[in-house]
């Protein structure tokens, strides 16, 4: 595979802010760059953490990268997820690994790493680095970062504004210790999960490396984020699960969620249903099919987003059809996962234990 082909694959993952020259130099210098993927164990597995993770890891492996998925159990404990119980967090991490395997992730070229093990094994190096990052950042900057990086954690709501009264000391720790984790791993590329803001970490790391003449600054990729499925999320109840599709959503519930999802007629830009199609259905299936009766012209199979957008904006394809077709597509994609946990007793036991450990607030 040529350098241009490898670059195009990696470029398809990251946002526009990627430093293309850095990526090209890296690929020209290394045949098998090391790519770390950050994964937060969080109650309920967002479809981006499940299916988009598999899509992006496959791309990195295809581009020749050695992929290491770092499961941030230590961060989940610091953020008091799963009541801060590391055993419960680890169980959920194993459940996520089982989901990826069930979804078809080829484990050749992929390694799983637990953050708590890394910190325990390299504690002297890690904490020295973390303290140095603390020393080189002001409190004002860190507080501002906290309002960006963890708005979900601050008040346990889907949409939460920054409120100093709700910020714990561990929250203020988060940006610097997270950056220390990124720099500690000696990675060539970091792919951040949907829960992180690329600008925050990229700026902190770049500023630190520039000021301290750090020689191992990684390239940071941030994959495209899936939007909220609720039209007015600011008015939704805290914890309303309708905002996204989760791996735990079974067929009927997934279809019900999407039947109520925001999908403005003839509007493609900012349409959450079309975003799901763009970043999940097309990369996974290679097409998007809209079932129709023969008297209505028969089913339509779209080969790319451009075709779909033209029909949708013209009104040739209506919102109800898109919602229904999207639900059918996602259910087909998730069926192997459903079947795996239904038919494999060990996987089912792991799922039951992992979901039982989820706190219900």
Buried (B, 14 or more C-beta within 10 A) or exposed (E): EEEEEBBEBBBBBBEEEBBEEBBBEBBEEEEEBBBBBBBBBBBBBBBBBBBBBBBBBBBBBBBBBBBBBBBBBBBBBBBBBBEEBBEBBBBBBBBBBBBBBBBEBEEEBBEBBBBBEBBEEBEEEBEEBBEBBBEBBEEEBBBBBBBEBBBBBBBEBBBBEBEEEEBBEBBBBBBBBBBBBBBBBEBBBBBBBBBBBBBBBBBBBBBBBEEEEBEEBBBBBBBBBBBBBBEEBEEBEEEBBBBBBBBBBEBEEBBEBBEEBBBBEEEBEEBBBBBBBBBBBBBBBEBBBBEBEEEEEEEBEBEEBEBBBEBBBEEEBBBEBBBBBBBBBBBBBBEEBBEBBEEBEEBBEBBEBBBEBBEEE
